[in-house]
């Protein structure tokens, strides 16, 4: 029954990630802890689970032209070096990150709750921006690219610390920096960036022994078909329906992290 529970967990989380782009670490890590997995092992296993699962989702979104590869590139330019630096600090200093994790998760939860509200009222915010923005309101492309890379670095640190943030916070950032990006492209772009980010972080944790390969195999049995169907749902579901679903997911995750 235990192995079957892992398959079902992978299926449900994979479907949610494929459709909304969020919920991987924020949902899977708590589920693994609830099922009795050691916290360090849960983080490391979840990261590689996310990398492999989101690879399937990225292929579907790429086929459906839902990925902005330029944005993905600038995010990756900042996130991968940040992950490597954070993991190197872990290896050298043997730092106990439990207290840091608590602070980061609380902060991330508050940001997600606020962003969920922003996504729900996206149309109103865009109307306000168009009405009151002047030509200098939106930053230059060079500054936007730099800010995107800095954001990627922040994501890299958070993911290496907690396994949470690749999808949830990435979605938040894309919504703020690129408010005119369609929701389905926002989801696809976030998933594409999360693949190298979680892969590098996951391999780093695996090298430190924080990995359960047996558990990973059962999670993938469920998640790969789950994310496949979820990614196809993103293409078929109208933006007016997908946006509230995304907001609800962020609310649930934010609430879990804060409370």
N, C-alpha and C positions, 0 to 999 in steps of 0.2 A: 504493500500500500504506500510505503514511503517513496519509492521510486516513481510510482504513478502520480503522487502528489507533485513531484518536481516537474513531471511532464505537463501536467495541467497548469501549473504555475507558469511554465515557459510559454505555453499556448496563449494564455490570457494576457500576459505582459507583452508578448510579441505582437499580438493583434492591436493592443492599445498603442504601442510604440509606432507600429506601421501606419496607423490612422492619424495620430496626433503629433508624433515626433518626440513625445515626452513620456516619462513614466518608467524608463528602464531601471536606472539605479534607485530612483526614488521609491519605486514599488518593489522591485525584486530584492534589494538588500533587506528591507524589513520582513519580507516574506521568508527569506532564507533564515533570518534570525528567529522568526516565529517557529520555523520547522526544526530548530535546534542546531543550526550551523554556527560554528565559531565566528565571531565578528570579523576577525582579520581574514579568515578564509572566505567569508561571505563577500567581502569587498573585492578581493582578488579574483574570485570566481565570477562575480557579477560583471567585472570589467571585461574579461575575455568573452563572456556570454554576450555582452552588449556589442562588442566589436564584431563578432561573427553574425549575430542576429541582424544588426543594422547594415551589414554588408549586403544581405539579401534585400533589405528594404531600399538601400541605395540603388541597387540594380534596377528595381522596379520603377523608382522615381526618376532615374536617369532615362529609362526607356520612355517614360511619359513626359519627359522634358520639364520636370518639376525641380531641377537643381540649378542654382546659379553658381557655377564653378569658380567664378572670380571671387565672390564673397567667401566661398569655402576655402580657397587658397589663402586669402588674407587671414582668416581665422586660424588656419593650420600653421601659418608662418609664426604666429605667436604662441599657440598652444603646445606644440611638440617640444620646443626648447624648454618651456616652463615645466612640463611634465618630467623631462629628463633631469632638470636641475633639482626639482623637488624630491624625486626618487634618489638622486645622488646624496642629497642632504640626509634623507632617511638612513641610507646605508652607512654614511660616515659618522653621523651623530647618534644613531639609535634613538631618535626622538620619540617620546611618548606623545602621540597626537590626540589622545582622547579628549582633552580639554579644548583643544583647537577645533576638533570636529563638532563639539557641542555648539560653540559660538558660530561656526560657519553654517551649520544646519539651521540654527535659529534665524540668522540673518537671511539666508536663502529662502526660508519659509515666508518671511515677511515680504520679501521682494516678489515672490511668486503670487502671494495673495493680492498685492497691489497691481501686478501685471495682469492677473486674471480679470480684474475690473477694467483695466485699460483695454484689453482685447474685446471685452463685451461691448464697450462703448467706442470701438475703433472708428466707426463711421462718423460719430459726433466729433471725435478728436481730429479726424482728417478735415472735416468741414471747417472746424475752428482754425486749424493750421492754414488752410487755403485762404480763409477770410482775413486773417490778421498777419500772416507772414509776408515779409517783404523779400526782395531779391537776395538779401544777405542772411535770411533765416536759416537756410540749409547750408551746411558747411561744404567747403570745396571737396572734390573727389580725393585729393591727396590727403587731407585731414581725415576724411571718412575712412580711407584705407588704413591709415595709421591707427585710428581709434579702434577699428575692427581687429587689428593685430594685437593691440593692447588687451582688448576684451578676450581674445583667444588665449593670451597668457594667463589671465585671471581664471578662465575656465580650466586651463591645464592644471593650475595649482589646486583648485577646488576638487577636481576629479581625482587627482593623485592622492589627496587627503581623505576623501570621503566616498568616492565612486559616484557621487551625486553632482549634477550640474551640467553634464554634457548635453542632455536634452532639454531639461527644464530651464536652466539659466540661458542656454544657447538660444532657445526660442524667445526668451525675454529680450535678449540683446538684439536679435534680428528685428523684432517688432519695433523696438525703440529706434534703432539706427536706420532701418529701411521700412518706414511706415506704409509705403505704397506697394510693398511686395505682397503679392497674393498669398493667402494663407497656405495653399497647397505647395507653393514654391518655398515658403518659409519652412514648412515641415520637411520638404525634400532636401533643402540646403542644410538644415540642422542635422539631419540624419547622415548626410554625406560627410560632414565635418566630424561627427562623432565617431566614425569608423577608425581613422588613424589615431585619434585622441585616445579612445578607450583601448585600442590595440596596444599602443606603446605603454600606457599605464598598466594594463593587465599583464603584459609580459614582464614589466618591472616588478610587480608584486609577485608574480610566479617565480621569478628568480630569487625572491626572498622567502619562498616556501608558502606563500599565502594562496594556495590553489588546491582545489579538489577536482581532478580530471573526471572522476566517475560522476560526480554531481553535474559537472558541466555538460557531459554527454546527454544526460536525461533532460536537462533544461533545453538543450538545442533541439531535441526530438520534437518538443512541443512548439518552440519559438519560431523555427524556420517556416513552417506552414502558417503560423499565426501572423507573422509580419508580412508574409506574401499577400494574404487576403486583406490584411489591414491597409497595406500600401495601395492596393487596388481600390479600396473603399474611399481613400483620400481623393482619387481622381474622379470618382462618381458622385461623391457627396458635394452639394453646393456649398459655396463659401459661407452663406448665411447659416448653414447648419453646422459646418465644420468649426467655425469660429466659437460658438457657444460650447461645443464639445471640448475644444482645446482649453477654453477658460475654466470649465468645470474640472478638467484634469489638473490644471495648475492650482485651483482652489483646494482640491482634495490633498494634493501633494504638499502644498504650503501649510495646510492645517496640520497634517501629520508631522511635519518637521518642527512646527512651532509648539504644538501641544502634545 
